[in-house]
Amino acid sequence: MACIVLCYANGDKSEQITQNQSGEKTMLSELLIVALIAVESSGNDFALGDKGKAAGCLQVHKCVIDDVNRIYGLTYQWPESAYSRETAICICQLYLKHYAKNYQKKTGRWATVDILCALWNAGPRGPWKLQTNERLKNYVKKIKREMDKNSIH
């Protein structure tokens, strides 16, 4: 069983959620977050990418912060919030939590690592681009390789 910490929208509580074999109640694993950080910024909390449109260790875009603020009634600021590793991770978790639930509602399937990667890299329509977008497929492969590298066998 994997155990993760998931940020609450109010930011002052955390809850441990266990993941079972069928993927129930899974949103994000620590392994995925570590892999996203490695691939997105090589661990640089002050990375600036995508021609200045993505900031921090998770390369958070302003539209992601805008979505999280709108959905959860929060007041994160771009790029300041993206430069704090803890805050960037919370933003990532909240964003993926919301859009993974949307994916599950639309498809009846739980969000896999591939789907979560597609959501983070290509936004809410990302999962539907996985079959045809080679750049996105390669991104997912990089994340999975990083996860394999960091997993305990």
N, C-alpha and C positions, 0 to 999 in steps of 0.2 A: 504494500500500500504506500502510495506517495502522499505526503502531507504538505499542504501549501498554506501560505498566509494570504488572505484576500483583503484588500482595503475596503472599508465601508465608505459610502459616499460622504459621511460627515467627517471622515478623516481621523477620528479620535478612538476608534475601536478597530480591532482586527479579529478575525475568526479563522480558526484552522478548519480546513475542509479536507476530508479524506477522499481519495479517488479509488473506486473499486474497479474490478476487471472490466466491467461493461462501460466504464467511462462516466458513470453517473456522478453528478455533482462536481465534475471537473471543470475548472475554468482555466487555470494556468498552473504550471509546475515551476518550481524554482529553476529547474534545469532548462526550461524553455526561456525564462527571463535571462538567465546567464548567457545562453546561446544568442539571444537577440542582441544583448549588449555587446558581445564579442564580435558579431557580424556587423552590426550597425556602426560601431564606433571604436572597436578594439579596446573598449573599456575607458575611453576618454570622456569624462563627464562634461567637458567643454567643447566637444566636437561641434562643428558647424558644417552642414552638408547640403546637398541638393540646391546648390547655388544660393545658399543662405536661407533656405526655406525650412530646414530641419536642424534641430538643436539638441545637444546633450547626448548622454550615453545611449539613449534609445532612438535618437534622431526623431524627436517629436515635432510634428508639424503644427502650425497654428490651428488648422482646421480640426485636428484631433482634440486640442485643448478646448476649442469652441464647442465641439460636440459634447465632451465630458461636462463642461460647465452647463450647457443647455440641458442635458439629460438628467444630471444629478443636482442642479442648482448650486454649483460651486463657483469659485472665483479665481481659478488658476490664471496666471498671467504667462503669456508667451513673449520672449523666450525664457524669462527668469525661472519659471517653474520647471522647465525642461532641463535646466542646468543642475538641479538638485537630484542626485541619483534616487533617493528615497521617494521624492515627489514624482519623478518621471516614471518610476516603477508603478506607483499607485495610479497614475494617469493611464498607463498602459493596461493595467489590470482592469480598471473601470471601463475603459474603451472596449477591450476585448470581451469582457463580461457581457456588456450590453449587446454587442454585435454578434457574439456567439449565441446568445439567447434568440436574437432575431433570426439567425441562420437556422437554429433548431425549430423555431416556429414555422418558418417557410418550408423547410425540407423534411421535418420529422426525424432528422439525424443529429446526433451530437457533433459538436465541432471537434475535429481531429487536430493534431499538430499542423498538418498541411493547411487546414482551414484557418486556424489561428494565425499562422504565418501569412497567409494570403490577406487576411483582414488587416494585419498590422502593416504590411508592405503596400497593399493596393486599395485599402479602404473597404467600406461595406459591400462593394460589388466584387471585391477580390476573389471570393470563392468561385464565382462563376467565370473567372478568367483563367483558372488553373489549368484547364484542359488545352487551351490554345496559346497562352502567353509563355514563351520560352524563358524570358527574363524572370518571370515570377516562379516558374518551375525550378530554375537554377537557384533562386533565392531560398526556396523551401529546402532544396538539397543542401545548401550551405548551412542552414540552421540545423538540419537533422545530423549532418556530419559533426557539427560543433556539439550537439547534444550527446552523440555517441562518444565523442572524445572525452566528455566530462562525466559520463555515467560510470557507475561502479559495476563492473561485471563479475 
